[in-house]
Amino acid sequence: MRYGAIDIGSNAVRLLIAEINQEKNPVSFKKEALIRVPLRLGDDAFIQHHISEPKFVNMVKTMQAFRNLMDVYRVTNYMACATSAMRDADNGPEIVAACREVGIDIQIIGGAEEAEIIYNSHLQDTMDANKVYLYIDVGGGSTELSLFANQELVASKSFNLGTIRILDNQDKPETWEEMKTWVRESTRGYKNIYGIGTGGNINKLSRIANEKADKPMSYAKLRAIYTYLNGYSLKDRIHVLGLKQDRADVIIPAAEIFLTIMKVGHLKNITAPRVGLVDGIIQTLIARDLGK
């Protein structure tokens, strides 16, 4: 049995096709295909609050291609979630309707629901019951923060602060201050707070640091990587360092968000378990269909 997970983000659109293993307890899955298309819907949504005609067309074509791939892989169930860019676009419902015509039903989800789905990817498995964690998901349009103590959710908040917004100069000083205030107030009274970071940028930063998925990075290490990357021009980050074009620009503001949160919250370190929304969608489908 195979499931499909579609993540329609502000920077890229992803399809994960996973083989479900019901013989194991708990039920597990193996990734069979992962396709990423850098549509950059956020460039339109955050400035014009409207997805342009070319990107509208490309979005529908991408969903048609995903539908065809899922058919070829004989996917039995799928879930498609759109996040910040589609929330901000006034023609988001029109895009949803057009994609339904090619066989893909899209749910436009809020920040809190996005964080909850990612948490469904068994992030708790990486947590020590005796430690306090600040979960940080940085996307193109928003940042989701959740504080966990004793493996229980204590506080959660979504902020309209993301990498594409920053690159497009659509981030607001008051949003930065609101986020920093939330971090200070939510972490007050806790000692030794550890970070868990999700999203393509923290995964890449972790790999650049030559860290394994379960090995934490200190603030100093992340700061050193940021300084190293920022010392190169965008062109050289692509051609000299070998970063993908749509990763080479967003990785800088992403690092700035992570560093800000780590500094304000006095985080000991941050771990990148390398899971994301698509992993959480697969687990959500497993829980919904199989009750596990």
C-alpha positions as CSV (number, residue, x, y, z in Angstrom):
1,M,0.0,0.0,0.0
2,R,1.3,3.4,-0.9
3,Y,0.4,6.9,0.3
4,G,1.1,10.3,-1.2
5,A,1.8,13.6,0.5
6,I,1.8,17.0,-1.2
7,D,3.3,20.1,0.5
8,I,2.5,23.3,-1.4
9,G,4.9,25.8,0.2
10,S,5.9,29.3,-0.4
11,N,9.3,28.3,-2.0
12,A,8.7,24.8,-3.4
13,V,6.0,22.2,-4.0
14,R,6.8,18.6,-2.9
15,L,5.4,15.2,-3.5
16,L,6.4,12.3,-1.3
17,I,5.3,8.8,-2.3
18,A,5.7,6.3,0.6
19,E,5.3,2.5,0.9
20,I,3.4,1.7,4.1
21,N,4.7,-1.3,6.1
22,Q,1.7,-2.6,8.2
23,E,3.7,-5.6,9.5
24,K,5.7,-3.4,11.9
25,N,4.3,-2.0,15.1
26,P,4.0,0.9,15.0
27,V,3.3,1.1,11.3
28,S,6.3,2.5,9.4
29,F,6.9,3.8,5.9
30,K,9.6,3.9,3.3
31,K,10.1,6.8,1.0
32,E,9.8,5.6,-2.6
33,A,9.9,8.9,-4.5
34,L,10.4,12.6,-3.5
35,I,9.8,15.3,-6.1
36,R,10.5,18.9,-5.5
37,V,9.4,21.7,-7.8
38,P,10.6,25.3,-7.0
39,L,7.5,27.3,-8.0
40,R,8.1,30.2,-5.6
41,L,4.4,31.0,-5.0
42,G,5.4,33.3,-2.2
43,D,7.0,35.9,-4.5
44,D,3.6,36.6,-5.8
45,A,1.5,36.0,-2.7
46,F,3.5,38.2,-0.3
47,I,3.9,41.2,-2.5
48,Q,0.8,41.2,-4.7
49,H,-1.4,38.9,-2.5
50,H,-2.3,37.2,-5.8
51,I,-0.8,34.3,-7.7
52,S,0.1,35.5,-11.2
53,E,-1.2,33.7,-14.3
54,P,2.1,32.0,-15.2
55,K,2.5,30.6,-11.7
56,F,-1.2,29.7,-11.6
57,V,-0.7,27.7,-14.8
58,N,2.5,26.0,-13.6
59,M,0.8,25.1,-10.3
60,V,-2.0,23.3,-12.1
61,K,0.5,21.6,-14.4
62,T,2.5,20.4,-11.4
63,M,-0.6,19.0,-9.7
64,Q,-1.5,17.2,-12.9
65,A,2.0,15.7,-13.0
66,F,1.7,14.7,-9.3
67,R,-1.6,13.1,-10.1
68,N,-0.1,11.1,-12.9
69,L,2.8,10.0,-10.8
70,M,0.6,8.8,-8.0
71,D,-1.5,6.9,-10.5
72,V,1.6,5.2,-11.9
73,Y,2.8,4.3,-8.3
74,R,-0.8,3.1,-7.5
75,V,-1.1,5.4,-4.5
76,T,-4.2,4.4,-2.5
77,N,-4.6,7.6,-0.5
78,Y,-3.1,11.0,-0.4
79,M,-3.3,14.4,1.2
80,A,-2.4,17.8,-0.2
81,C,-1.7,20.8,2.1
82,A,-1.1,24.4,1.1
83,T,0.5,26.8,3.6
84,S,1.4,30.4,3.9
85,A,1.6,31.6,0.3
86,M,-1.8,30.1,-0.6
87,R,-3.2,31.5,2.7
88,D,-2.1,35.0,1.6
89,A,-3.2,34.8,-2.1
90,D,-6.7,36.2,-2.8
91,N,-7.1,33.7,-5.6
92,G,-6.1,30.8,-3.5
93,P,-9.7,29.3,-3.7
94,E,-9.5,29.6,-7.6
95,I,-6.3,27.6,-7.7
96,V,-7.8,25.0,-5.4
97,A,-10.8,24.7,-7.8
98,A,-8.5,24.4,-10.8
99,C,-6.3,21.7,-9.2
100,R,-9.5,19.8,-8.2
101,E,-10.3,19.6,-12.0
102,V,-7.0,17.7,-12.6
103,G,-7.7,15.3,-9.7
104,I,-5.9,16.9,-6.7
105,D,-7.9,18.1,-3.7
106,I,-6.0,20.8,-1.8
107,Q,-6.5,21.9,1.8
108,I,-5.3,25.4,2.7
109,I,-4.2,25.0,6.3
110,G,-3.3,27.4,9.1
111,G,0.0,27.8,10.9
112,A,-1.2,25.9,14.0
113,E,-2.4,23.0,11.9
114,E,0.8,23.0,9.9
115,A,2.8,22.7,13.1
116,E,0.5,19.9,14.4
117,I,1.0,17.9,11.1
118,I,4.8,18.1,11.3
119,Y,4.7,17.1,14.9
120,N,2.8,14.0,13.7
121,S,6.0,12.9,12.0
122,H,7.0,11.4,15.4
123,L,9.1,14.4,16.5
124,Q,8.4,13.2,20.1
125,D,10.7,10.2,19.3
126,T,13.6,12.6,19.3
127,M,12.7,14.1,22.7
128,D,14.1,13.2,26.1
129,A,11.2,13.2,28.5
130,N,13.3,15.1,31.0
131,K,14.2,17.9,28.7
132,V,12.5,21.1,27.4
133,Y,12.4,21.6,23.7
134,L,11.6,24.5,21.4
135,Y,10.4,23.2,18.0
136,I,11.1,25.6,15.2
137,D,9.8,25.2,11.7
138,V,11.0,27.9,9.3
139,G,9.3,28.1,5.9
140,G,9.1,30.6,3.1
141,G,6.1,32.5,4.5
142,S,5.9,31.6,8.2
143,T,7.7,30.3,11.2
144,E,6.0,28.0,13.6
145,L,7.2,27.7,17.2
146,S,6.1,25.1,19.8
147,L,7.4,24.6,23.3
148,F,7.4,21.1,24.8
149,A,8.1,20.1,28.4
150,N,7.9,16.5,29.6
151,Q,6.9,15.7,26.0
152,E,3.7,17.8,26.4
153,L,2.9,20.9,24.3
154,V,3.1,23.9,26.5
155,A,2.7,26.8,24.0
156,S,2.6,27.2,20.3
157,K,2.5,30.2,17.9
158,S,2.7,30.9,14.2
159,F,4.4,34.1,12.9
160,N,4.2,35.7,9.4
161,L,8.0,35.6,9.1
162,G,9.7,33.4,6.5
163,T,12.6,33.3,4.1
164,I,10.7,34.5,1.0
165,R,9.0,37.3,2.9
166,I,12.4,38.5,4.1
167,L,13.9,38.3,0.6
168,D,11.0,40.2,-0.8
169,N,11.3,42.8,2.0
170,Q,7.8,41.9,3.3
171,D,8.9,41.1,6.8
172,K,7.9,43.7,9.4
173,P,10.0,44.8,12.4
174,E,7.0,44.4,14.7
175,T,6.7,40.7,13.6
176,W,10.3,40.2,14.5
177,E,9.7,41.8,17.9
178,E,6.5,39.9,18.4
179,M,8.3,36.6,17.8
180,K,11.2,37.5,20.1
181,T,8.8,38.6,22.9
182,W,6.9,35.3,22.6
183,V,10.1,33.3,22.8
184,R,11.3,35.2,25.9
185,E,8.0,34.9,27.7
186,S,7.4,31.2,26.7
187,T,10.9,30.0,27.7
188,R,11.0,32.1,30.9
189,G,11.4,29.8,33.9
190,Y,12.9,26.9,32.0
191,K,16.6,26.0,32.0
192,N,18.5,24.1,29.4
193,I,16.2,24.5,26.4
194,Y,17.0,22.5,23.3
195,G,16.0,23.3,19.8
196,I,14.5,21.0,17.2
197,G,14.5,22.5,13.7
198,T,12.6,21.5,10.6
199,G,12.5,22.7,7.0
200,G,14.8,22.4,4.1
201,N,17.1,25.1,5.2
202,I,18.0,23.8,8.6
203,N,18.4,20.3,7.0
204,K,20.9,21.8,4.6
205,L,22.7,23.8,7.3
206,S,23.0,20.6,9.3
207,R,24.5,18.8,6.3
208,I,27.0,21.7,5.7
209,A,28.0,21.3,9.3
210,N,28.6,17.6,8.5
211,E,26.3,16.7,11.3
212,K,24.1,13.6,11.3
213,A,20.4,14.1,11.7
214,D,20.5,13.3,15.4
215,K,23.6,15.3,16.2
216,P,23.0,18.8,17.6
217,M,24.5,22.1,16.4
218,S,25.6,24.8,18.9
219,Y,24.7,28.4,18.4
220,A,28.4,29.1,17.7
221,K,28.5,26.4,15.0
222,L,25.4,27.7,13.3
223,R,26.7,31.2,13.5
224,A,30.0,30.2,11.9
225,I,28.2,28.4,9.0
226,Y,26.0,31.5,8.5
227,T,29.1,33.8,8.4
228,Y,30.8,31.4,6.0
229,L,27.8,31.3,3.6
230,N,27.1,35.0,3.9
231,G,30.7,35.7,2.8
232,Y,29.9,34.4,-0.6
233,S,27.8,36.2,-3.2
234,L,24.6,34.5,-4.3
235,K,26.2,33.5,-7.6
236,D,29.2,31.9,-5.8
237,R,26.9,30.1,-3.3
238,I,25.4,28.4,-6.4
239,H,28.5,27.9,-8.6
240,V,31.3,27.5,-6.0
241,L,29.5,25.9,-3.0
242,G,27.1,24.0,-5.2
243,L,23.8,25.1,-3.6
244,K,20.6,24.8,-5.6
245,Q,19.5,28.2,-7.0
246,D,16.3,28.2,-5.0
247,R,18.2,27.2,-1.8
248,A,21.2,29.6,-2.1
249,D,19.2,32.7,-1.4
250,V,16.7,31.5,1.2
251,I,19.3,29.8,3.4
252,I,20.7,33.1,4.6
253,P,17.4,34.6,6.0
254,A,16.6,31.1,7.4
255,A,19.8,31.0,9.4
256,E,19.1,34.5,10.7
257,I,15.7,33.4,12.0
258,F,17.1,30.3,13.7
259,L,20.0,32.3,15.2
260,T,17.7,35.0,16.5
261,I,15.4,32.4,18.2
262,M,18.4,30.5,19.6
263,K,19.9,33.6,21.1
264,V,16.7,35.1,22.5
265,G,15.6,31.7,24.0
266,H,19.1,30.8,25.2
267,L,18.9,27.4,23.4
268,K,21.7,25.0,24.2
269,N,21.8,23.7,20.7
270,I,19.5,22.7,17.8
271,T,19.0,19.3,16.1
272,A,17.6,18.8,12.6
273,P,15.8,15.4,12.5
274,R,15.2,16.0,8.8
275,V,11.5,15.6,8.7
276,G,8.9,17.9,7.3
277,L,5.3,18.5,6.4
278,V,5.3,15.6,3.9
279,D,6.5,13.1,6.6
280,G,3.8,14.4,9.0
281,I,1.1,14.1,6.2
282,I,2.0,10.4,5.7
283,Q,1.8,9.8,9.5
284,T,-1.5,11.6,9.6
285,L,-2.9,9.3,6.9
286,I,-1.6,6.3,8.7
287,A,-3.3,7.4,11.9
288,R,-6.5,8.3,10.1
289,D,-6.8,5.1,8.0
290,L,-5.2,2.5,10.2
291,G,-5.7,4.0,13.6
292,K,-2.0,3.8,14.4
